[in-house]
Amino acid sequence: MKDEEVCFEPFSKPCAKCKETIGYNGKEVCKELRFDGKPYHEWCLTCDICNVSIAGKLVKKKDSKIICE
């Protein structure tokens, strides 16, 4: 693991979308968002149709896709 990818364990979790660790990477702290019980980076939690961030928005799940309303 490179220095910039080091996160604090055991608090760090893998993002359900990109599989990278959520947490502090030596430069910034990423807020963990949850949808359907799974953790996501705030920039990875996007609509599967339009690819816009859904952080703080109303969403639904249809056919295993995350869709903004």
LUMKE-100301 format. One record per atom (N, C-alpha, C): x, y, z. Coordinates in pm, whole numbers, padded with zeros to 5 digits, always signed. Example, Ala and Ser with C-alpha at 12.3 -4.5 7.8 and 13.67 -1.06 7.14 Angstrom:
BEGIN
+01319-00569+00780
+01230-00450+00780
+01320-00330+00780
+01285-00225+00708
+01367-00106+00714
+01290+00003+00787
***
This chain:
BEGIN
+00084-00118+00000
+00000+00000+00000
+00088+00124+00000
+00059+00221-00085
+00135+00344-00091
+00100+00432+00029
+00192+00525+00062
+00169+00614+00176
+00038+00691+00164
+00005+00740+00044
-00116+00819+00030
-00243+00736+00040
-00232+00604+00040
-00348+00518+00049
-00371+00462+00189
-00284+00499+00282
-00294+00446+00418
-00414+00506+00488
-00497+00423+00545
-00612+00468+00622
-00601+00409+00761
-00672+00467+00854
-00670+00417+00991
-00760+00294+01002
-00703+00183+01039
-00778+00061+01065
-00805+00057+01214
-00905-00002+01267
-01006-00083+01201
-01129-00002+01161
-01119+00131+01164
-01235+00216+01136
-01268+00228+00988
-01172+00200+00903
-01191+00216+00759
-01266+00097+00701
-01353+00127+00605
-01432+00023+00539
-01417+00039+00388
-01433-00069+00312
-01428-00055+00166
-01559+00001+00112
-01550+00089+00013
-01665+00145-00054
-01733+00036-00137
-01866+00031-00132
-01941-00071-00206
-01929-00053-00357
-01896+00067-00404
-01887+00091-00548
-01745+00074-00601
-01648+00147-00543
-01511+00143-00599
-01419+00046-00525
-01463-00004-00410
-01389-00101-00328
-01266-00041-00259
-01241+00090-00276
-01130+00156-00206
-01172+00184-00062
-01075+00197+00027
-01103+00220+00168
-01161+00359+00191
-01261+00367+00277
-01321+00494+00316
-01255+00539+00445
-01216+00665+00452
-01155+00718+00572
-01051+00822+00539
-00947+00828+00619
-00839+00925+00598
-00730+00862+00514
-00690+00927+00405
-00589+00871+00316
-00457+00947+00323
-00437+01028+00426
-00315+01105+00441
-00329+01248+00390
-00434+01274+00315
-00458+01408+00259
-00593+01463+00302
-00693+01379+00305
-00828+01425+00336
-00908+01316+00406
-01013+01358+00473
-01104+01263+00537
-01229+01257+00451
-01269+01138+00417
-01390+01120+00338
-01504+01078+00429
-01617+01144+00413
-01735+01108+00490
-01795+00980+00432
-01829+00888+00520
-01893+00764+00477
-02043+00785+00468
-02101+00753+00355
-02246+00755+00337
-02293+00612+00323
-02416+00587+00367
-02470+00452+00358
-02599+00453+00276
-02612+00350+00194
-02736+00326+00120
-02759+00177+00117
-02878+00136+00151
-02915-00005+00152
-02821-00086+00242
-02772-00021+00350
-02686-00088+00446
-02541-00101+00405
-02502-00041+00292
-02365-00052+00241
-02295+00083+00249
-02164+00084+00280
-02090+00211+00287
-02040+00256+00150
-02041+00389+00130
-01994+00449+00004
-01911+00573+00037
-01814+00607-00050
-01753+00740-00046
-01862+00838-00085
-01854+00961-00034
-01957+01058-00071
-01958+01086-00221
-01843+01074-00289
-01839+01097-00434
-01875+00972-00515
-01881+00857-00452
-01917+00733-00523
-02068+00705-00519
-02138+00767-00426
-02282+00742-00414
-02353+00829-00517
-02371+00774-00637
-02432+00847-00748
-02547+00768-00808
-02632+00839-00879
-02743+00777-00951
-02686+00688-01062
-02736+00567-01073
-02689+00475-01177
-02739+00513-01316
-02834+00606-01325
-02887+00649-01454
-02815+00775-01503
-02814+00881-01420
-02759+01010-01464
-02620+01040-01407
-02571+00956-01316
-02437+00969-01257
-02418+01094-01172
-02526+01157-01125
-02520+01274-01038
-02515+01226-00894
-02440+01298-00811
-02432+01263-00669
-02570+01263-00606
-02599+01163-00525
-02728+01157-00458
-02714+01181-00308
-02598+01230-00266
-02576+01261-00124
-02680+01363-00079
-02758+01328+00021
-02859+01417+00076
-02986+01429-00006
-03004+01346-00108
-03123+01353-00193
-03211+01231-00172
-03336+01242-00214
-03427+01128-00210
-03392+01034-00325
-03380+00907-00292
-03344+00807-00393
-03431+00683-00377
-03427+00599-00476
-03496+00470-00468
-03408+00365-00533
-03439+00242-00505
-03366+00131-00564
-03462+00057-00655
-03421+00038-00781
-03504-00032-00877
-03417-00127-00956
-03453-00253-00956
-03375-00354-01028
-03227-00349-00989
-03200-00337-00860
-03067-00329-00800
-02986-00206-00843
-03053-00104-00896
-02987+00022-00932
-03032+00132-00836
-02941+00225-00807
-02971+00341-00725
-03016+00452-00820
-03136+00504-00799
-03192+00603-00891
-03238+00725-00812
-03201+00846-00860
-03248+00968-00796
-03394+00995-00837
-03464+01068-00753
-03605+01096-00782
-03622+01236-00836
***
